[in-house]
Amino acid sequence: MGLFGKALKRIRQGLPKMDFIKNKHGDCANFDNGTCKVFHFTNLDPEGQACPHFKAKKLAETENKTKNLEK
């Protein structure tokens, strides 16, 4: 792999993941009644595209349950 290949590999590893694009604000654990808890944006459409800080509600619920079990 040449210099160009190594640089391209570093660029790909440094790019943010784009998995959030397929999700909606309403499916995010940080979304509450039209407000984003991370950025404090208001009047968000629950059917709008999620942001990079998307965290699935189902994933957040299971994390909370495991934390409660550990106590």
N, C-alpha and C positions, 0 to 999 in steps of 0.2 A: 504494500500500500504506500503510495507516494505521499508527498506533502499535502497535495490537494485532498486526497482521500482522508487523511488524518484530520485535516481542518473541517471537512464536511461531517465527519463522525462527531467531533466536538460540538459542532453547531447543532446537530440533531439531538444530542444528549442534553443540551442546555435549553432547548425549546420547551415551553410549557405544554402540558398535555391538553388536548382539545376534546376530551371525553364529555365535558359539560355541555357542549353544543347541542347534543341530542336530548337534553333535559329541560324542564320548565321551572320557572320560579316557584310554582306551587308545590313542586316535589322536593324542595330544598328544606333542610332542617333549620336553616338560618332565615327563612321567610315566615313572617307572622303578620297576617291581616294586612297585606299590602306594603309591609315594611321589611327592608333587608336589615338584619341585625348586625351584619359585618360592616356595611358601608353607610348605614343609617339613611338609605334612600326611602322615600315614601311614595305612595300612589303607584306601586309597581303592579303590572298586569300579571296575575298568576299563570297565565298561559304564555307569557313572554319567555324568551330564551334566557337560560340561567347564566350566571357569571362564572369566572374562573374559581371562585371560592365555594362552588356548589358542594353540598354535602347531603347525600340522600337521607330522607327521613327514616327509612327502614334501617339503614346502617346506624344512624344515631340512636335509634331506639334499642337496638341490640347492644350497642356500647354501654348505654345507661343501665341496661339489665345486668350485664356482666359486672359493672362497677358495683351495683347493689349486692350482687351475690358474693363479691370479694369481701365486703364489709362484715 
